[in-house]
Amino acid sequence: MTGPTHRCVDLSLHLAWSGLRSFDLDDDKLFLGMYRIVLTTGLHDDYIQFLDGSLLTSHWPRLQRMVGRGVRTAWEDAFPELRPDAGQAAA
């Protein structure tokens, strides 16, 4: 995932069909909101277009609390580095 890391991002209508569509990634609240939308309602191409792997990893401790258990488990299964104990296993 090599999506944008700064500036404004406009989500596609199928992701943000009701309300805010433009998200300033330099604003923490808007960044978290956009990632939550993409993580919970996005499709494979959306993940590639809108998510950045290093940002996802660094913000995962907060993002994992913003998504449901099923979404959290699916992402942690697909990317073990997101699991809470991943840092301990690497040490």
Backbone hydrogen bonds in HBPLUS format (Angstrom, degrees):
<---DONOR---> <-ACCEPTOR-->    atom                        ^
c    i                          cat <-CA-CA->   ^        H-A-AA   ^      H-
h    n   atom  resd res      DA  || num        DHA   H-A  angle D-A-AA Bond
n    s   type  num  typ     dist DA aas  dist angle  dist       angle   num
A0053-GLY N   A0001-MET O   3.00 MM  52  5.04 168.3  2.02 131.3 127.6     1
A0003-GLY N   A0051-LEU O   2.72 MM  48  4.60 149.6  1.81 125.8 124.4     2
A0025-LEU N   A0007-ARG O   2.80 MM  18  5.46 163.2  1.83 152.7 147.9     3
A0009-VAL N   A0023-PHE O   2.78 MM  14  5.19 151.0  1.87 138.2 147.5     4
A0023-PHE N   A0009-VAL O   2.78 MM  14  5.19 159.3  1.82 148.5 155.6     5
A0011-LEU N   A0021-ARG O   2.85 MM  10  5.31 163.5  1.88 157.5 155.9     6
A0015-LEU N   A0012-SER O   3.03 MM   3  5.53 151.8  2.11 111.9 120.5     7
A0016-ALA N   A0012-SER O   3.06 MM   4  6.34 170.0  2.07 159.5 162.1     8
A0027-ASP N   A0024-ASP O   2.99 MM   3  5.53 164.1  2.01 117.7 122.6     9
A0031-PHE N   A0027-ASP O   2.78 MM   4  5.94 162.0  1.81 164.3 170.6    10
A0032-LEU N   A0028-ASP O   2.98 MM   4  6.15 170.4  1.99 152.7 154.4    11
A0033-GLY N   A0029-LYS O   3.04 MM   4  6.20 155.9  2.10 143.3 150.4    12
A0034-MET N   A0030-LEU O   2.92 MM   4  6.11 159.5  1.96 151.3 155.9    13
A0035-TYR N   A0031-PHE O   2.98 MM   4  6.25 169.8  1.99 157.7 160.4    14
A0036-ARG N   A0032-LEU O   2.95 MM   4  6.07 155.4  2.01 145.5 152.5    15
A0037-ILE N   A0033-GLY O   3.08 MM   4  6.32 158.6  2.13 146.0 151.0    16
A0038-VAL N   A0034-MET O   2.98 MM   4  6.28 167.9  1.99 158.0 160.6    17
A0039-LEU N   A0035-TYR O   2.80 MM   4  5.89 165.4  1.82 153.2 157.9    18
A0040-THR N   A0036-ARG O   3.03 MM   4  6.05 153.9  2.10 145.7 152.0    19
A0041-THR N   A0037-ILE O   2.89 MM   4  5.82 152.5  1.96 151.6 158.4    20
A0042-GLY N   A0038-VAL O   2.86 MM   4  4.52 139.7  2.02 125.8 131.1    21
A0046-ASP N   A0043-LEU O   2.84 MM   3  5.19 124.3  2.15 109.9 125.6    22
A0047-TYR N   A0043-LEU O   3.07 MM   4  6.46 151.5  2.15 156.9 165.8    23
A0048-ILE N   A0044-HIS O   3.26 MM   4  6.63 158.3  2.31 151.9 157.0    24
A0049-GLN N   A0045-ASP O   2.98 MM   4  6.13 158.3  2.03 144.8 151.1    25
A0050-PHE N   A0046-ASP O   2.81 MM   4  5.73 166.3  1.82 155.7 158.6    26
A0051-LEU N   A0047-TYR O   3.04 MM   4  5.22 152.0  2.12 131.0 137.5    27
A0056-LEU N   A0052-ASP O   2.84 MM   4  6.02 161.5  1.88 159.6 165.8    28
A0057-THR N   A0053-GLY O   2.98 MM   4  6.13 163.0  2.01 147.6 151.8    29
A0058-SER N   A0054-SER O   2.99 MM   4  6.12 164.7  2.01 145.0 149.5    30
A0059-HIS N   A0055-LEU O   2.95 MM   4  5.98 149.5  2.04 147.8 155.1    31
A0060-TRP N   A0056-LEU O   2.90 MM   4  5.63 111.6  2.37 139.5 154.0    32
A0060-TRP N   A0057-THR O   3.41 MM   3  5.17 154.7  2.48  95.1 102.3    33
A0062-ARG N   A0059-HIS O   3.07 MM   3  5.77 137.1  2.27 119.7 129.1    34
A0063-LEU N   A0059-HIS O   2.98 MM   4  6.13 170.6  1.99 153.5 156.5    35
A0064-GLN N   A0060-TRP O   2.81 MM   4  5.59 167.3  1.83 155.7 155.8    36
A0065-ARG N   A0062-ARG O   3.19 MM   3  5.61 144.8  2.32 107.8 117.1    37
A0066-MET N   A0063-LEU O   2.83 MM   3  5.06 151.9  1.90 109.2 118.8    38
A0072-ARG N   A0068-GLY O   2.93 MM   4  6.16 171.8  1.94 160.9 163.7    39
A0073-THR N   A0069-ARG O   2.83 MM   4  5.94 165.7  1.85 153.2 157.1    40
A0074-ALA N   A0070-GLY O   2.99 MM   4  6.08 160.0  2.03 143.2 149.1    41
A0075-TRP N   A0071-VAL O   3.02 MM   4  6.25 165.1  2.04 156.4 159.5    42
A0076-GLU N   A0072-ARG O   2.94 MM   4  6.11 160.7  1.98 150.5 156.5    43
A0077-ASP N   A0073-THR O   2.81 MM   4  5.90 147.8  1.91 148.9 157.2    44
A0078-ALA N   A0074-ALA O   3.04 MM   4  6.17 154.5  2.10 142.4 149.2    45
A0079-PHE N   A0075-TRP O   2.83 MM   4  5.89 145.1  1.96 143.6 153.6    46
A0082-LEU N   A0079-PHE O   2.88 MM   3  5.86 170.2  1.89 134.6 137.5    47
A0083-ARG N   A0080-PRO O   3.04 MM   3  5.45 155.8  2.10 112.1 119.3    48
A0086-ALA N   A0083-ARG O   2.93 MM   3  5.22 166.5  1.95 119.4 122.8    49
A0089-ALA N   A0085-ASP O   3.14 MM   4  6.44 152.4  2.22 151.1 158.6    50
A0090-ALA N   A0086-ALA O   3.21 MM   4  6.41 145.1  2.34 144.0 152.2    51
A0091-ALA N   A0088-GLN O   3.28 MM   3  5.19 134.7  2.50  92.8 104.8    52
